[in-house]
Amino acid sequence: MNIPFLDNWRKRQGSTQGHALAAAVEADPDGVAELLAECELLRARAGQQGLELDDTPASLSALDQLPPRWREDPEELPWLGNDAGLYLGTVILRTVPGAAWDIWPSGQPVVRLESGREIDVVAAGLDWAMTGSPELSQVYAESAEN
């Protein structure tokens, strides 16, 4: 159903939410980083398969090795992919010097490296959850090099 005024409202709300999240990152970067690091669904699914996520690069490699049983649930898949991206971002922030969360105007959280390069970790996590590629450990390795 095409309702033009709703489309305009959604665009305005999305813009407002993106600015609010960006302001939160500026005001309390550690608090936002902790919030983005929760990744409850991913941690629960990994735990069910005997993997404890400890925010290290090794845990990304271990995630890459898990059988992708989450692909059996199309409703859960985007949520798990989002969590995988946020977890990837968390590992990068905690292990790559100078890395920090940044927020695009759309409200999308990305990781900005010291070099200025931005990594859309959520998109990488979604791709990983849906197709297995790129591997999370590969995205991390490329980030750690810059």
N, C-alpha and C positions, 0 to 999 in steps of 0.2 A: 504494500500500500504506500503510495507516494503522498506524503503530507509535508509540503514545503516548509511550513513554519516550524515543524518538529526538527527538520534537518538543520535549520538555522539555529534553533535552540541548542541542539546537540553540539554543533560547532562551537558556539559560545561557551558552553559548559566545559567542553574538552579543553579549550584554551585556558579557561579559568583554573581547571584542575592542574594543568601543566605548570602554570605560573605558581600555584600554591605549593606544589611539590618542589619546584625549583627554589622557592623561598625557604622551604623547610630544610632543604639540603644546605643552603647558605647559613641558616640560623643554627642548625644542629646537625652537622655532617655525621658525627658519630652515632647519634640517635637514629637517623635515617638509615645509616649503614647497618645498624643492628636490626632494624625493622626489615630491611630488604634481605638480610641474611637468614631469616626464619625458615623459609622454604619448607613449610610443614609437610606438604603432600609428598614432595620428593624425599625428604628424610624418612617419612613413614614407609613409603614404598621400598626404598633402599634397605631400611631396617627389616622389613618383611623378608628380604632376600639375604639377610645376614650381613649387610654392609652398613657400618656406622660412618656417617659423613663427618670428617674431622677438619674440614676447611683447608685441606692440603692438596697440592697438585696430584699426589698419589691417589687421593680419593676420586679425582676426575678420571684417572685411568681406570680405576675400579668400576666406576659408573659406566664407562664405555664398554666394559666387558659383560655387564649384566644382560641377560636375555630380555628383549624388549616386550615384556608381557603387558605393559601399559597400552600398547597399540591396540589391544583387544577392546579397549573402552574408549570409543570416540568422544564421549562427553568429558572424560578425564584428561584426554591427551593434551589439549591446549593448556590446561592448568599445570600439568606436570612439566610441559615444555617451558612455560613461563618460570616455574620454580627452578628448572635446570639452568636457565639463563641467569637468573638472580644468584644461584649458587656459584656458577662460573664467575660471575662478577665479584662475588664475595671472596672467592679464592684468589682472584687477581688482586683485589684490593689489599688482602692480608699478606701477599707474598711478593708483589711487584712494587718496588719503591716508586713513589710519586703517583701511583694510580689513585683515582678518586671517582666517586659517582658524579655524574652530571645529568641534567634533565633536558631533553629536547623540548621545544615549544609544544609538541604534541602530548607531552607528559611521559614519554618513553624514557625510562632510565637507561643510561649508557655508561660505560666506563671510559674515562678520559685518562690516557697515559701521559707520562711526563713529557713525551715528545709532542703532545698535542693530538695524537691520533685518537679517534673515538671508536670504540668497539660496541656494536649493538649486540650485547650479550643475550638479550631476550630473543632476538631473531635467531641467533645461533642455537639457543636452547630449544626453541620451537623446531628448527630444522633437525636437530639431533633427535628429539623425541619422535618426530614423524618419520624420518628416513634413516637415522643413524649417522648422518653426515652433515656437517663436519663433526668429527669426534670432539668432545669437550676438551680432552687433553691436547689436541692439535691446536685449537683456538688459544688455549692457555700458553702453549709453547711459543706460538707466534707473538703473543702479547708480551711474554717475558723477554723476548729478543729485542723489543723496541724500547 
